[in-house]
């Protein structure tokens, strides 16, 4: 297992163990690690991709929650 893969696993575990607000703050880091994995032609587990997609959607949705109407 490469260092990049270990970093991805640790970050994934950290996200799963934290609060929803903290998860949203960790989304950019997760997206960055996934991008580096892709650049290195390393497979990213589907569960981690799914989590990143869910968090990305939640971050976008949270931005609209704070918009004045």
mmJSON file of the N, C-alpha and C atoms, coordinates in Angstrom:
{"data_MODEL":{"atom_site":{
"group_PDB":["ATOM","ATOM","ATOM","ATOM","ATOM","ATOM","ATOM","ATOM","ATOM","ATOM","ATOM","ATOM","ATOM","ATOM","ATOM","ATOM","ATOM","ATOM","ATOM","ATOM","ATOM","ATOM","ATOM","ATOM","ATOM","ATOM","ATOM","ATOM","ATOM","ATOM","ATOM","ATOM","ATOM","ATOM","ATOM","ATOM","ATOM","ATOM","ATOM","ATOM","ATOM","ATOM","ATOM","ATOM","ATOM","ATOM","ATOM","ATOM","ATOM","ATOM","ATOM","ATOM","ATOM","ATOM","ATOM","ATOM","ATOM","ATOM","ATOM","ATOM","ATOM","ATOM","ATOM","ATOM","ATOM","ATOM","ATOM","ATOM","ATOM","ATOM","ATOM","ATOM","ATOM","ATOM","ATOM","ATOM","ATOM","ATOM","ATOM","ATOM","ATOM","ATOM","ATOM","ATOM","ATOM","ATOM","ATOM","ATOM","ATOM","ATOM","ATOM","ATOM","ATOM","ATOM","ATOM","ATOM","ATOM","ATOM","ATOM","ATOM","ATOM","ATOM","ATOM","ATOM","ATOM","ATOM","ATOM","ATOM","ATOM","ATOM","ATOM","ATOM","ATOM","ATOM","ATOM","ATOM","ATOM","ATOM","ATOM","ATOM","ATOM","ATOM","ATOM","ATOM","ATOM","ATOM","ATOM","ATOM","ATOM","ATOM","ATOM","ATOM","ATOM","ATOM","ATOM","ATOM","ATOM","ATOM","ATOM","ATOM","ATOM","ATOM","ATOM","ATOM","ATOM","ATOM","ATOM","ATOM","ATOM","ATOM","ATOM","ATOM","ATOM","ATOM","ATOM","ATOM","ATOM","ATOM","ATOM","ATOM","ATOM","ATOM","ATOM","ATOM","ATOM","ATOM","ATOM","ATOM","ATOM","ATOM","ATOM","ATOM","ATOM","ATOM","ATOM","ATOM","ATOM","ATOM","ATOM","ATOM","ATOM","ATOM","ATOM","ATOM","ATOM","ATOM","ATOM","ATOM","ATOM","ATOM","ATOM","ATOM","ATOM","ATOM","ATOM","ATOM","ATOM","ATOM","ATOM","ATOM","ATOM","ATOM","ATOM","ATOM","ATOM","ATOM","ATOM"],
"id":[1,2,3,4,5,6,7,8,9,10,11,12,13,14,15,16,17,18,19,20,21,22,23,24,25,26,27,28,29,30,31,32,33,34,35,36,37,38,39,40,41,42,43,44,45,46,47,48,49,50,51,52,53,54,55,56,57,58,59,60,61,62,63,64,65,66,67,68,69,70,71,72,73,74,75,76,77,78,79,80,81,82,83,84,85,86,87,88,89,90,91,92,93,94,95,96,97,98,99,100,101,102,103,104,105,106,107,108,109,110,111,112,113,114,115,116,117,118,119,120,121,122,123,124,125,126,127,128,129,130,131,132,133,134,135,136,137,138,139,140,141,142,143,144,145,146,147,148,149,150,151,152,153,154,155,156,157,158,159,160,161,162,163,164,165,166,167,168,169,170,171,172,173,174,175,176,177,178,179,180,181,182,183,184,185,186,187,188,189,190,191,192,193,194,195,196,197,198,199,200,201,202,203,204,205,206,207],
"type_symbol":["N","C","C","N","C","C","N","C","C","N","C","C","N","C","C","N","C","C","N","C","C","N","C","C","N","C","C","N","C","C","N","C","C","N","C","C","N","C","C","N","C","C","N","C","C","N","C","C","N","C","C","N","C","C","N","C","C","N","C","C","N","C","C","N","C","C","N","C","C","N","C","C","N","C","C","N","C","C","N","C","C","N","C","C","N","C","C","N","C","C","N","C","C","N","C","C","N","C","C","N","C","C","N","C","C","N","C","C","N","C","C","N","C","C","N","C","C","N","C","C","N","C","C","N","C","C","N","C","C","N","C","C","N","C","C","N","C","C","N","C","C","N","C","C","N","C","C","N","C","C","N","C","C","N","C","C","N","C","C","N","C","C","N","C","C","N","C","C","N","C","C","N","C","C","N","C","C","N","C","C","N","C","C","N","C","C","N","C","C","N","C","C","N","C","C","N","C","C","N","C","C","N","C","C","N","C","C"],
"label_atom_id":["N","CA","C","N","CA","C","N","CA","C","N","CA","C","N","CA","C","N","CA","C","N","CA","C","N","CA","C","N","CA","C","N","CA","C","N","CA","C","N","CA","C","N","CA","C","N","CA","C","N","CA","C","N","CA","C","N","CA","C","N","CA","C","N","CA","C","N","CA","C","N","CA","C","N","CA","C","N","CA","C","N","CA","C","N","CA","C","N","CA","C","N","CA","C","N","CA","C","N","CA","C","N","CA","C","N","CA","C","N","CA","C","N","CA","C","N","CA","C","N","CA","C","N","CA","C","N","CA","C","N","CA","C","N","CA","C","N","CA","C","N","CA","C","N","CA","C","N","CA","C","N","CA","C","N","CA","C","N","CA","C","N","CA","C","N","CA","C","N","CA","C","N","CA","C","N","CA","C","N","CA","C","N","CA","C","N","CA","C","N","CA","C","N","CA","C","N","CA","C","N","CA","C","N","CA","C","N","CA","C","N","CA","C","N","CA","C","N","CA","C","N","CA","C","N","CA","C","N","CA","C","N","CA","C","N","CA","C","N","CA","C"],
"label_alt_id":[null,null,null,null,null,null,null,null,null,null,null,null,null,null,null,null,null,null,null,null,null,null,null,null,null,null,null,null,null,null,null,null,null,null,null,null,null,null,null,null,null,null,null,null,null,null,null,null,null,null,null,null,null,null,null,null,null,null,null,null,null,null,null,null,null,null,null,null,null,null,null,null,null,null,null,null,null,null,null,null,null,null,null,null,null,null,null,null,null,null,null,null,null,null,null,null,null,null,null,null,null,null,null,null,null,null,null,null,null,null,null,null,null,null,null,null,null,null,null,null,null,null,null,null,null,null,null,null,null,null,null,null,null,null,null,null,null,null,null,null,null,null,null,null,null,null,null,null,null,null,null,null,null,null,null,null,null,null,null,null,null,null,null,null,null,null,null,null,null,null,null,null,null,null,null,null,null,null,null,null,null,null,null,null,null,null,null,null,null,null,null,null,null,null,null,null,null,null,null,null,null,null,null,null,null,null,null],
"label_comp_id":["UNK","UNK","UNK","UNK","UNK","UNK","UNK","UNK","UNK","UNK","UNK","UNK","UNK","UNK","UNK","UNK","UNK","UNK","UNK","UNK","UNK","UNK","UNK","UNK","UNK","UNK","UNK","UNK","UNK","UNK","UNK","UNK","UNK","UNK","UNK","UNK","UNK","UNK","UNK","UNK","UNK","UNK","UNK","UNK","UNK","UNK","UNK","UNK","UNK","UNK","UNK","UNK","UNK","UNK","UNK","UNK","UNK","UNK","UNK","UNK","UNK","UNK","UNK","UNK","UNK","UNK","UNK","UNK","UNK","UNK","UNK","UNK","UNK","UNK","UNK","UNK","UNK","UNK","UNK","UNK","UNK","UNK","UNK","UNK","UNK","UNK","UNK","UNK","UNK","UNK","UNK","UNK","UNK","UNK","UNK","UNK","UNK","UNK","UNK","UNK","UNK","UNK","UNK","UNK","UNK","UNK","UNK","UNK","UNK","UNK","UNK","UNK","UNK","UNK","UNK","UNK","UNK","UNK","UNK","UNK","UNK","UNK","UNK","UNK","UNK","UNK","UNK","UNK","UNK","UNK","UNK","UNK","UNK","UNK","UNK","UNK","UNK","UNK","UNK","UNK","UNK","UNK","UNK","UNK","UNK","UNK","UNK","UNK","UNK","UNK","UNK","UNK","UNK","UNK","UNK","UNK","UNK","UNK","UNK","UNK","UNK","UNK","UNK","UNK","UNK","UNK","UNK","UNK","UNK","UNK","UNK","UNK","UNK","UNK","UNK","UNK","UNK","UNK","UNK","UNK","UNK","UNK","UNK","UNK","UNK","UNK","UNK","UNK","UNK","UNK","UNK","UNK","UNK","UNK","UNK","UNK","UNK","UNK","UNK","UNK","UNK","UNK","UNK","UNK","UNK","UNK","UNK"],
"label_asym_id":["A","A","A","A","A","A","A","A","A","A","A","A","A","A","A","A","A","A","A","A","A","A","A","A","A","A","A","A","A","A","A","A","A","A","A","A","A","A","A","A","A","A","A","A","A","A","A","A","A","A","A","A","A","A","A","A","A","A","A","A","A","A","A","A","A","A","A","A","A","A","A","A","A","A","A","A","A","A","A","A","A","A","A","A","A","A","A","A","A","A","A","A","A","A","A","A","A","A","A","A","A","A","A","A","A","A","A","A","A","A","A","A","A","A","A","A","A","A","A","A","A","A","A","A","A","A","A","A","A","A","A","A","A","A","A","A","A","A","A","A","A","A","A","A","A","A","A","A","A","A","A","A","A","A","A","A","A","A","A","A","A","A","A","A","A","A","A","A","A","A","A","A","A","A","A","A","A","A","A","A","A","A","A","A","A","A","A","A","A","A","A","A","A","A","A","A","A","A","A","A","A","A","A","A","A","A","A"],
"label_entity_id":["1","1","1","1","1","1","1","1","1","1","1","1","1","1","1","1","1","1","1","1","1","1","1","1","1","1","1","1","1","1","1","1","1","1","1","1","1","1","1","1","1","1","1","1","1","1","1","1","1","1","1","1","1","1","1","1","1","1","1","1","1","1","1","1","1","1","1","1","1","1","1","1","1","1","1","1","1","1","1","1","1","1","1","1","1","1","1","1","1","1","1","1","1","1","1","1","1","1","1","1","1","1","1","1","1","1","1","1","1","1","1","1","1","1","1","1","1","1","1","1","1","1","1","1","1","1","1","1","1","1","1","1","1","1","1","1","1","1","1","1","1","1","1","1","1","1","1","1","1","1","1","1","1","1","1","1","1","1","1","1","1","1","1","1","1","1","1","1","1","1","1","1","1","1","1","1","1","1","1","1","1","1","1","1","1","1","1","1","1","1","1","1","1","1","1","1","1","1","1","1","1","1","1","1","1","1","1"],
"label_seq_id":[1,1,1,2,2,2,3,3,3,4,4,4,5,5,5,6,6,6,7,7,7,8,8,8,9,9,9,10,10,10,11,11,11,12,12,12,13,13,13,14,14,14,15,15,15,16,16,16,17,17,17,18,18,18,19,19,19,20,20,20,21,21,21,22,22,22,23,23,23,24,24,24,25,25,25,26,26,26,27,27,27,28,28,28,29,29,29,30,30,30,31,31,31,32,32,32,33,33,33,34,34,34,35,35,35,36,36,36,37,37,37,38,38,38,39,39,39,40,40,40,41,41,41,42,42,42,43,43,43,44,44,44,45,45,45,46,46,46,47,47,47,48,48,48,49,49,49,50,50,50,51,51,51,52,52,52,53,53,53,54,54,54,55,55,55,56,56,56,57,57,57,58,58,58,59,59,59,60,60,60,61,61,61,62,62,62,63,63,63,64,64,64,65,65,65,66,66,66,67,67,67,68,68,68,69,69,69],
"pdbx_PDB_ins_code":[null,null,null,null,null,null,null,null,null,null,null,null,null,null,null,null,null,null,null,null,null,null,null,null,null,null,null,null,null,null,null,null,null,null,null,null,null,null,null,null,null,null,null,null,null,null,null,null,null,null,null,null,null,null,null,null,null,null,null,null,null,null,null,null,null,null,null,null,null,null,null,null,null,null,null,null,null,null,null,null,null,null,null,null,null,null,null,null,null,null,null,null,null,null,null,null,null,null,null,null,null,null,null,null,null,null,null,null,null,null,null,null,null,null,null,null,null,null,null,null,null,null,null,null,null,null,null,null,null,null,null,null,null,null,null,null,null,null,null,null,null,null,null,null,null,null,null,null,null,null,null,null,null,null,null,null,null,null,null,null,null,null,null,null,null,null,null,null,null,null,null,null,null,null,null,null,null,null,null,null,null,null,null,null,null,null,null,null,null,null,null,null,null,null,null,null,null,null,null,null,null,null,null,null,null,null,null],
"Cartn_x":[0.855,0.0,0.905,0.589,1.395,0.996,1.838,1.561,0.274,0.065,-1.141,-2.39,-2.334,-3.471,-3.711,-2.642,-2.792,-3.41,-2.955,-3.524,-5.013,-5.393,-6.803,-7.616,-7.123,-7.84,-7.976,-6.898,-6.944,-7.946,-7.935,-8.867,-10.303,-10.54,-11.876,-12.371,-11.518,-11.886,-12.163,-11.339,-11.52,-12.858,-13.195,-14.469,-15.645,-15.558,-16.657,-16.853,-15.783,-15.856,-16.181,-16.33,-16.504,-17.936,-18.183,-19.527,-19.818,-21.081,-21.425,-20.773,-20.713,-20.073,-18.592,-17.931,-16.507,-16.308,-17.235,-17.143,-17.136,-17.981,-18.036,-16.719,-16.085,-14.804,-13.682,-13.832,-12.807,-13.006,-14.124,-14.409,-13.334,-12.821,-11.78,-10.523,-10.172,-8.996,-9.237,-10.449,-10.786,-10.75,-11.315,-11.309,-9.877,-9.015,-7.617,-6.896,-7.1,-6.436,-6.944,-8.232,-8.788,-8.172,-8.027,-7.421,-5.975,-5.239,-3.855,-3.797,-4.768,-4.834,-5.07,-5.976,-6.274,-5.055,-4.337,-3.122,-2.072,-2.037,-1.074,-1.604,-2.771,-3.407,-3.66,-4.045,-4.398,-5.916,-6.452,-7.913,-8.426,-9.556,-10.21,-11.446,-11.554,-12.713,-14.03,-15.025,-16.329,-16.959,-16.811,-17.41,-16.806,-15.514,-14.857,-15.287,-15.407,-15.913,-17.334,-18.16,-19.544,-19.593,-18.753,-18.716,-18.302,-17.31,-16.853,-17.973,-18.688,-19.798,-20.902,-21.219,-22.246,-21.819,-20.56,-20.07,-20.024,-19.655,-19.625,-21.028,-22.012,-23.404,-23.847,-23.453,-23.823,-23.173,-21.925,-21.236,-21.96,-22.33,-23.04,-24.395,-25.095,-26.41,-26.289,-25.251,-25.051,-24.827,-24.208,-23.998,-25.337,-26.293,-27.597,-28.444,-28.185,-28.925,-28.644,-27.506,-27.111,-27.404,-28.044,-28.364,-29.589,-29.511,-30.707,-31.745,-32.979,-34.073,-34.769],
"Cartn_y":[-1.174,0.0,1.243,2.179,3.395,4.393,5.379,6.42,7.17,7.401,8.086,7.279,5.977,5.115,5.111,5.097,5.153,6.482,7.576,8.889,8.932,8.341,8.306,7.509,6.366,5.547,6.275,6.913,7.643,8.788,9.527,10.635,10.131,9.063,8.463,8.062,7.382,6.983,8.196,9.222,10.445,11.105,11.15,11.754,10.975,9.655,8.833,8.992,9.332,9.434,10.836,11.8,13.181,13.66,14.885,15.47,15.879,16.037,16.463,17.787,18.761,20.037,19.85,19.036,18.774,18.003,17.127,16.389,17.343,18.362,19.334,20.094,20.382,21.092,20.212,18.89,17.969,17.6,17.985,17.634,18.095,19.339,19.75,18.88,18.49,17.625,16.251,15.723,14.435,14.521,15.569,15.741,15.852,16.533,16.682,15.337,14.547,13.235,12.332,12.372,11.574,12.009,13.309,13.812,13.33,13.344,12.861,11.358,10.619,9.179,8.952,9.71,9.572,9.919,10.971,11.355,10.248,9.524,8.438,7.119,7.166,5.967,4.887,5.333,4.415,4.344,3.166,3.046,3.677,4.339,4.925,4.073,3.53,2.694,3.438,2.742,3.375,4.041,3.446,4.033,5.402,5.556,6.835,7.852,7.422,8.322,8.784,7.846,8.177,9.189,8.972,9.895,11.289,11.362,12.659,13.353,12.611,13.184,13.688,12.904,13.319,14.592,14.644,15.815,17.035,16.833,17.939,18.517,17.664,18.126,18.855,18.338,18.962,20.336,20.471,21.764,22.777,22.362,23.258,23.649,22.689,22.951,23.904,23.724,24.595,26.042,26.252,27.616,28.288,27.544,28.115,28.333,27.554,27.735,29.096,29.663,30.939,32.141,31.923,33.028,33.791,35.113,35.886,35.807,35.843,35.751,37.064],
"Cartn_z":[0.0,0.0,0.0,-0.869,-0.966,0.121,0.293,1.28,0.924,-0.351,-0.811,-0.453,-0.645,-0.301,1.207,1.999,3.46,3.887,3.256,3.574,3.264,2.143,1.757,2.774,3.186,4.176,5.508,5.956,7.234,7.168,6.066,5.907,5.862,5.143,5.058,6.455,7.221,8.58,9.46,9.316,10.097,9.771,8.504,8.093,8.675,8.637,9.149,10.658,11.378,12.841,13.34,12.455,12.892,12.693,13.118,13.014,11.572,11.234,9.872,9.458,10.365,10.024,9.73,10.527,10.305,9.005,8.675,7.419,6.238,6.296,5.2,5.076,6.204,6.166,5.617,5.719,5.221,3.752,3.163,1.773,0.798,0.904,-0.064,0.034,1.23,1.409,0.778,0.958,0.36,-1.163,-1.713,-3.169,-3.694,-2.941,-3.346,-3.347,-2.316,-2.244,-3.372,-3.65,-4.748,-6.08,-6.282,-7.523,-7.649,-6.535,-6.576,-6.854,-6.319,-6.593,-8.084,-8.663,-10.088,-10.934,-10.55,-11.282,-11.235,-10.115,-9.952,-10.513,-11.167,-11.728,-10.679,-9.478,-8.403,-8.312,-8.081,-7.96,-6.667,-6.76,-5.596,-5.305,-4.086,-3.763,-3.994,-4.525,-4.808,-3.578,-2.406,-1.2,-0.905,-1.165,-0.915,-1.967,-3.217,-4.27,-3.942,-3.494,-3.147,-2.004,-0.998,0.131,-0.331,-1.177,-1.693,-2.463,-3.267,-4.028,-3.099,-2.072,-1.107,-0.38,0.035,0.746,-0.164,-1.418,-2.374,-2.537,-2.676,-2.794,-1.523,-0.372,0.895,1.05,0.605,0.666,-0.22,-1.414,-2.342,-1.758,-1.211,-0.629,0.57,1.362,2.536,2.112,0.972,0.48,0.188,-0.325,-0.637,0.618,1.648,2.9,3.52,3.227,3.832,2.938,1.803,0.89,1.393,1.394,1.75,0.629,1.013,0.033,-0.099],
"occupancy":[1.0,1.0,1.0,1.0,1.0,1.0,1.0,1.0,1.0,1.0,1.0,1.0,1.0,1.0,1.0,1.0,1.0,1.0,1.0,1.0,1.0,1.0,1.0,1.0,1.0,1.0,1.0,1.0,1.0,1.0,1.0,1.0,1.0,1.0,1.0,1.0,1.0,1.0,1.0,1.0,1.0,1.0,1.0,1.0,1.0,1.0,1.0,1.0,1.0,1.0,1.0,1.0,1.0,1.0,1.0,1.0,1.0,1.0,1.0,1.0,1.0,1.0,1.0,1.0,1.0,1.0,1.0,1.0,1.0,1.0,1.0,1.0,1.0,1.0,1.0,1.0,1.0,1.0,1.0,1.0,1.0,1.0,1.0,1.0,1.0,1.0,1.0,1.0,1.0,1.0,1.0,1.0,1.0,1.0,1.0,1.0,1.0,1.0,1.0,1.0,1.0,1.0,1.0,1.0,1.0,1.0,1.0,1.0,1.0,1.0,1.0,1.0,1.0,1.0,1.0,1.0,1.0,1.0,1.0,1.0,1.0,1.0,1.0,1.0,1.0,1.0,1.0,1.0,1.0,1.0,1.0,1.0,1.0,1.0,1.0,1.0,1.0,1.0,1.0,1.0,1.0,1.0,1.0,1.0,1.0,1.0,1.0,1.0,1.0,1.0,1.0,1.0,1.0,1.0,1.0,1.0,1.0,1.0,1.0,1.0,1.0,1.0,1.0,1.0,1.0,1.0,1.0,1.0,1.0,1.0,1.0,1.0,1.0,1.0,1.0,1.0,1.0,1.0,1.0,1.0,1.0,1.0,1.0,1.0,1.0,1.0,1.0,1.0,1.0,1.0,1.0,1.0,1.0,1.0,1.0,1.0,1.0,1.0,1.0,1.0,1.0,1.0,1.0,1.0,1.0,1.0,1.0],
"B_iso_or_equiv":[0.0,0.0,0.0,0.0,0.0,0.0,0.0,0.0,0.0,0.0,0.0,0.0,0.0,0.0,0.0,0.0,0.0,0.0,0.0,0.0,0.0,0.0,0.0,0.0,0.0,0.0,0.0,0.0,0.0,0.0,0.0,0.0,0.0,0.0,0.0,0.0,0.0,0.0,0.0,0.0,0.0,0.0,0.0,0.0,0.0,0.0,0.0,0.0,0.0,0.0,0.0,0.0,0.0,0.0,0.0,0.0,0.0,0.0,0.0,0.0,0.0,0.0,0.0,0.0,0.0,0.0,0.0,0.0,0.0,0.0,0.0,0.0,0.0,0.0,0.0,0.0,0.0,0.0,0.0,0.0,0.0,0.0,0.0,0.0,0.0,0.0,0.0,0.0,0.0,0.0,0.0,0.0,0.0,0.0,0.0,0.0,0.0,0.0,0.0,0.0,0.0,0.0,0.0,0.0,0.0,0.0,0.0,0.0,0.0,0.0,0.0,0.0,0.0,0.0,0.0,0.0,0.0,0.0,0.0,0.0,0.0,0.0,0.0,0.0,0.0,0.0,0.0,0.0,0.0,0.0,0.0,0.0,0.0,0.0,0.0,0.0,0.0,0.0,0.0,0.0,0.0,0.0,0.0,0.0,0.0,0.0,0.0,0.0,0.0,0.0,0.0,0.0,0.0,0.0,0.0,0.0,0.0,0.0,0.0,0.0,0.0,0.0,0.0,0.0,0.0,0.0,0.0,0.0,0.0,0.0,0.0,0.0,0.0,0.0,0.0,0.0,0.0,0.0,0.0,0.0,0.0,0.0,0.0,0.0,0.0,0.0,0.0,0.0,0.0,0.0,0.0,0.0,0.0,0.0,0.0,0.0,0.0,0.0,0.0,0.0,0.0,0.0,0.0,0.0,0.0,0.0,0.0],
"pdbx_formal_charge":[null,null,null,null,null,null,null,null,null,null,null,null,null,null,null,null,null,null,null,null,null,null,null,null,null,null,null,null,null,null,null,null,null,null,null,null,null,null,null,null,null,null,null,null,null,null,null,null,null,null,null,null,null,null,null,null,null,null,null,null,null,null,null,null,null,null,null,null,null,null,null,null,null,null,null,null,null,null,null,null,null,null,null,null,null,null,null,null,null,null,null,null,null,null,null,null,null,null,null,null,null,null,null,null,null,null,null,null,null,null,null,null,null,null,null,null,null,null,null,null,null,null,null,null,null,null,null,null,null,null,null,null,null,null,null,null,null,null,null,null,null,null,null,null,null,null,null,null,null,null,null,null,null,null,null,null,null,null,null,null,null,null,null,null,null,null,null,null,null,null,null,null,null,null,null,null,null,null,null,null,null,null,null,null,null,null,null,null,null,null,null,null,null,null,null,null,null,null,null,null,null,null,null,null,null,null,null],
"auth_seq_id":[1,1,1,2,2,2,3,3,3,4,4,4,5,5,5,6,6,6,7,7,7,8,8,8,9,9,9,10,10,10,11,11,11,12,12,12,13,13,13,14,14,14,15,15,15,16,16,16,17,17,17,18,18,18,19,19,19,20,20,20,21,21,21,22,22,22,23,23,23,24,24,24,25,25,25,26,26,26,27,27,27,28,28,28,29,29,29,30,30,30,31,31,31,32,32,32,33,33,33,34,34,34,35,35,35,36,36,36,37,37,37,38,38,38,39,39,39,40,40,40,41,41,41,42,42,42,43,43,43,44,44,44,45,45,45,46,46,46,47,47,47,48,48,48,49,49,49,50,50,50,51,51,51,52,52,52,53,53,53,54,54,54,55,55,55,56,56,56,57,57,57,58,58,58,59,59,59,60,60,60,61,61,61,62,62,62,63,63,63,64,64,64,65,65,65,66,66,66,67,67,67,68,68,68,69,69,69],
"auth_comp_id":["UNK","UNK","UNK","UNK","UNK","UNK","UNK","UNK","UNK","UNK","UNK","UNK","UNK","UNK","UNK","UNK","UNK","UNK","UNK","UNK","UNK","UNK","UNK","UNK","UNK","UNK","UNK","UNK","UNK","UNK","UNK","UNK","UNK","UNK","UNK","UNK","UNK","UNK","UNK","UNK","UNK","UNK","UNK","UNK","UNK","UNK","UNK","UNK","UNK","UNK","UNK","UNK","UNK","UNK","UNK","UNK","UNK","UNK","UNK","UNK","UNK","UNK","UNK","UNK","UNK","UNK","UNK","UNK","UNK","UNK","UNK","UNK","UNK","UNK","UNK","UNK","UNK","UNK","UNK","UNK","UNK","UNK","UNK","UNK","UNK","UNK","UNK","UNK","UNK","UNK","UNK","UNK","UNK","UNK","UNK","UNK","UNK","UNK","UNK","UNK","UNK","UNK","UNK","UNK","UNK","UNK","UNK","UNK","UNK","UNK","UNK","UNK","UNK","UNK","UNK","UNK","UNK","UNK","UNK","UNK","UNK","UNK","UNK","UNK","UNK","UNK","UNK","UNK","UNK","UNK","UNK","UNK","UNK","UNK","UNK","UNK","UNK","UNK","UNK","UNK","UNK","UNK","UNK","UNK","UNK","UNK","UNK","UNK","UNK","UNK","UNK","UNK","UNK","UNK","UNK","UNK","UNK","UNK","UNK","UNK","UNK","UNK","UNK","UNK","UNK","UNK","UNK","UNK","UNK","UNK","UNK","UNK","UNK","UNK","UNK","UNK","UNK","UNK","UNK","UNK","UNK","UNK","UNK","UNK","UNK","UNK","UNK","UNK","UNK","UNK","UNK","UNK","UNK","UNK","UNK","UNK","UNK","UNK","UNK","UNK","UNK","UNK","UNK","UNK","UNK","UNK","UNK"],
"auth_asym_id":["A","A","A","A","A","A","A","A","A","A","A","A","A","A","A","A","A","A","A","A","A","A","A","A","A","A","A","A","A","A","A","A","A","A","A","A","A","A","A","A","A","A","A","A","A","A","A","A","A","A","A","A","A","A","A","A","A","A","A","A","A","A","A","A","A","A","A","A","A","A","A","A","A","A","A","A","A","A","A","A","A","A","A","A","A","A","A","A","A","A","A","A","A","A","A","A","A","A","A","A","A","A","A","A","A","A","A","A","A","A","A","A","A","A","A","A","A","A","A","A","A","A","A","A","A","A","A","A","A","A","A","A","A","A","A","A","A","A","A","A","A","A","A","A","A","A","A","A","A","A","A","A","A","A","A","A","A","A","A","A","A","A","A","A","A","A","A","A","A","A","A","A","A","A","A","A","A","A","A","A","A","A","A","A","A","A","A","A","A","A","A","A","A","A","A","A","A","A","A","A","A","A","A","A","A","A","A"],
"auth_atom_id":["N","CA","C","N","CA","C","N","CA","C","N","CA","C","N","CA","C","N","CA","C","N","CA","C","N","CA","C","N","CA","C","N","CA","C","N","CA","C","N","CA","C","N","CA","C","N","CA","C","N","CA","C","N","CA","C","N","CA","C","N","CA","C","N","CA","C","N","CA","C","N","CA","C","N","CA","C","N","CA","C","N","CA","C","N","CA","C","N","CA","C","N","CA","C","N","CA","C","N","CA","C","N","CA","C","N","CA","C","N","CA","C","N","CA","C","N","CA","C","N","CA","C","N","CA","C","N","CA","C","N","CA","C","N","CA","C","N","CA","C","N","CA","C","N","CA","C","N","CA","C","N","CA","C","N","CA","C","N","CA","C","N","CA","C","N","CA","C","N","CA","C","N","CA","C","N","CA","C","N","CA","C","N","CA","C","N","CA","C","N","CA","C","N","CA","C","N","CA","C","N","CA","C","N","CA","C","N","CA","C","N","CA","C","N","CA","C","N","CA","C","N","CA","C","N","CA","C","N","CA","C","N","CA","C","N","CA","C","N","CA","C"],
"pdbx_PDB_model_num":[1,1,1,1,1,1,1,1,1,1,1,1,1,1,1,1,1,1,1,1,1,1,1,1,1,1,1,1,1,1,1,1,1,1,1,1,1,1,1,1,1,1,1,1,1,1,1,1,1,1,1,1,1,1,1,1,1,1,1,1,1,1,1,1,1,1,1,1,1,1,1,1,1,1,1,1,1,1,1,1,1,1,1,1,1,1,1,1,1,1,1,1,1,1,1,1,1,1,1,1,1,1,1,1,1,1,1,1,1,1,1,1,1,1,1,1,1,1,1,1,1,1,1,1,1,1,1,1,1,1,1,1,1,1,1,1,1,1,1,1,1,1,1,1,1,1,1,1,1,1,1,1,1,1,1,1,1,1,1,1,1,1,1,1,1,1,1,1,1,1,1,1,1,1,1,1,1,1,1,1,1,1,1,1,1,1,1,1,1,1,1,1,1,1,1,1,1,1,1,1,1,1,1,1,1,1,1]
}}}
